[in-house]
Amino acid sequence: MSFVTTGTGTYAGYVYEATVHRDCRVLQSPEASSFLKLIFLEGGPIAFVRNGRDEVLTGAHVVCAAAKDSMEIQGESAERAVIILFRPSAVNSRFGADYPDDRDLMTVTDHQDSFYLQPFAADAPRDMCVVPFRGGDSAMIRRRFETVERLLRDQTDPYWPCRARSYLLEILFALLEPTAEEDSVLPTLVSGAFSPMTREAIHILQTNFDKKIKLDVLARRLRTNRTTLLSVFKRDTGVSVNRYIVQLRIAMAASFLRDTELSVHEICERTGFRDISYFSRSFKKEILRTPSEYRRMYASSQS
């Protein structure tokens, strides 16, 4: 049973420290104890044991587990699970197994990327580690898991390591909580006092940032009307829904520019922008640099 993906063909010998599994017995392997665990579960009831504690879920969820966490998935739900085992280096090649202990040595880029690994911290709250997805959102997250699986297994895409990393980042992005951490390009919002409506709206937007989002459809999903949604969201966050969507897209684009070699045109399309000129203007407005300038800046900082 392999725990890393070794390249063939164009990337012969390249090692990407991530694999995707369908057999839940992989979680009991001693080798799994050095990998972070992303687990997609759906159905119900879903029974699993984490660090000796029984939990039961209903519906689709993504469960995040730290490297040392013990995990066991029970019953029929185990047959539908999709598991990504990865090391921090799969997100940022500078990260080692003990990356949180070296924060004084981390660059600004490293601090940015460390946000993605917050759900895997030993003291992460449960609602950050066990995240529910509903309806079409669950299908979208499953597709992203399956895309990582296909890219790592088939390696037919000439840029498979880059694209696998980008889809892993998308999954992790959907799990993030809004943050007020300094130096983040993510929307700098404190979420503790947000209404349930706003928190659910943010979760939907983070999952669907790359799609065209209609406010009327979003309001119906939240069981409210457009006027109430706009009012409550602006009251909680200080920005409009549309402004927040742009911020999310720019945040994801910044991650792709830092951590992948995808072209600027592909990043534009992958993050929901349909026009490269508008993408560049929006990016520069938020980040004060064009996408190409931003990429060069972080490339030089890592050299």
N, C-alpha and C positions, 0 to 999 in steps of 0.2 A: 504494500500500500504506500503510494507516494504522498509526500507532504509538501513538496515544492514542484513547480513546473519547470522542466528543462527543455529549452528550445531545440528545435530541429530546423533543417533548411537554412533560411537566411539568418536565423538567430541560433544556429547550432551551438550548444554549450551554454547559452544564456540561462541563468537561473532566476526565475521570478518566484518569490517566496509566498506563494498562494496556490491553493488547490480548491476544487469544488467536489463535494461528495454527496451521495444519496444514501449511503449506508450509515445509519446512526451509530453503529458500533465503532466507527472511527473516533468518536468522542471518548471512548474508554481506552484508547491506545495511549501508552506512555508518551509517545512522540507528540501527541496532541497537546500536551501540557506546556509546550513552548510556543503555541500559536494562539492568537486571538480568534474568537469564534463568532461568526455571524450565522444565525440559524433562522431560516424562513419556515414558519409553521402555519398550517391552515386546517380548518375543520373544527370539530368539537365533539365532546370535550377533548382538549389537548392536555395531556398529563406529562409533566417532566419533573425531574429532581435536579436541583442545583445546590451544590455544596451541602447535600443531605437534607435539603428542605423541599417538600412537595409543593408543587404549584399546578393549578388547573386553569387553562385559558379556553375561550370560545372565540372562533373566528380566526382571521389571519393576523399574525404577529411576526415581528422580527425580534429575536432575542439576542442580546449581546453578552458575551461571557469573556472574562479575562483569561489569560493563559493558564493560570493556576486553578481556575474554577473547574470543579467536576460537574459534568452534565450527563444526564441520562434521559432520553425521550422514550416514553412508554406508549404502548397501544398502537392503534391503527394510524395515528398521526405521524408516527415514525416513518411510515411508508411514503408519506408525501413531503417529508422534510427535504430542504436543500440547504447544505452547509458549506460555508466558505471558511476555510482555515487560512489565516494569513498572519504574517509578521508585520510589525510596524514599517519595515522597509518597503513593503508593498505599496504604502502610501507615499513615503518619502525615503529615498535611498540612503539618506544620512541617518535615519533612525535605527538605533540598535534596540535590543530587547529591553534595555534599561533607560530608554529615552526620557521618561519623566524625571529621572534622577539627575539629568544633565542640563537642566533648564538654563543655568548660567552660561552654558556654552552654546545654546541654541541661537540660530540666526532669526531674523524677523520671519523669513520663510518657514523655518521650523515651527515657530510659534503659531503661524497661520495654520499649518497643517496639523498641529497637535490638537486643534479643536475637533477634528474628525475622530479622534481616539478617546474623547471624553467618556463615552458610554462604557468603555472597557476598563476604566479606573476602578481600583478596589473599593473606593468609597462612593462610586456613582450611585445616585438614587435609583430606586426600582423603575420609576416612570421614564428614566432615560435608558434603562437597559432592556425593558420589555415594552415595545412600541406597537400599538394596534394599527391595522390598516383596514379600511372598509371598501367594499365595492370595487370600482375600477382602480382605486389606488392599490389594492392588494394585488390585482392582476399586473399592474405596472411594475411593482416591486419584484414580483415573481419573475417577470420577463427580464429584469435587470440581473437578477441572480442567474438566470438561464443563459443570458448573453455572456456573462463572465465565464460560465461553465463551457460554453461553445468555443469561445475565443481561446481559452487555455487548452482545451482538448484537441481542437482541430488545427489550430495554428495556420489556417489557410489565409487569414487576413495578413498582409505583409507587415502591418503595424500592430500585431496582436498584443504585444506587451503594453504598448501605449494605450490601446483601446480598452484592454482589460482593466488597467489602472483607472481609466476615466469612468468606467461603469461602476467600479468599486467605490470611487469617490461619490458618484451619484447616489448610491445606496446609503453611504454614510451621511451625505448631505441631508437626505430625507429624515434622518434620525435626530438631527441637531436641535438643541434648544436655542432660542434667541439668547444673545450674550452681550454683556457690556465690557468684555475683555479689551484692554487697550491694544491698539495696533491691528485689530481685526478688520478685514474688509467685509465681513458679514454685517448685516444690519445690527447696529449697536443698540439693542433694546433689552430692557430688563423685563423678564416675563412674569415675575412672581405675582404681580397684581392684575394681570390680564384676566379678562372675563373668559369663561369657557368657550364662548363663541369665537373670540379672537384667537385663542390658542388652537382651536380646531381649524380655523381658517388658515393660520400659519402652517399647520401640519399639511393641509391639503395643498397649499401653494408650494411648499418645499418639495412635495412629491411630484407636482405637475408643472414645475417652473418652465419646462421646455415646451409646453403646449400653449395654445391660445386659450386664455381663461376669460370667460364671459362672466361679468359680475352678477347677472341675473341667475345664471346657472349655479354659481358659487353660493348665492343667497339661498336658493332652493335646497341645495345640499345641506346648508346650515339651518334649515327649517325656519327661515326668517325672510324678510323682504330686503330689497336693495338699499332702501333708505336707512333702515336700522343697521344693516351690516356696515355701510359706509360710515355712519355716525359712531358706532361702537368701536370699530377698528381704528378710526382716526383718534378717538378719545384715548384709547389704550396705548397706541404706538406713536402717536404724533405725526404719522404720515398716512397718506391715502393708500388704499389697496393697490392701485396701479403703480404708485411709487415704490411700494414694498416689493412688488413683483420684479420691477427693474433692478432693485437692489439685490434680490436673490439671484437673478440671472447674472449680474455682474460678479457677484461673489463666486458663483460656480465657474464662470469664465476665467476668473483670476486663478482659481485652483488648476484648471486645465492648462493655462499658460505657464504656471510654475512647475507643474508636476508631469506634464506630458509634452510630446512633440507634435501633437495634432496641429494642423494648419489653422491659421486665424479664421479662414473661411469655414472650416468644419466646426470650430468652436462657436462661431457665430450661429450656425444652424443648430448645433446640439444644445444651445442654451436658450433657444426660443426666439432669437433675433432673425428676421427674414431678410434684412438689408444690411450689408456690410458697412455702409456709410453711417447708418443710424447706430449700429453696434459700436463703431469706433467713437462716435460723438458721445454716446451714453457712457461708454467706459471711461473716456477722458474726463467727463463731467464728474464721475464718482471718484476716480482714482488719481486724476490729475496727470495721467499719462495715457498715451495711446496703447492699444494691446501690444503692439510690437515693441514699444519702449519699455513697457512693463516686463515683458518676457526677457528682453536684453538685460534689464536691471537685475532680475533675479538670477539669470544665467551667469552674469559676471560676479554676483555675490557668492555663488557656489564654487567658482573656479579657484 
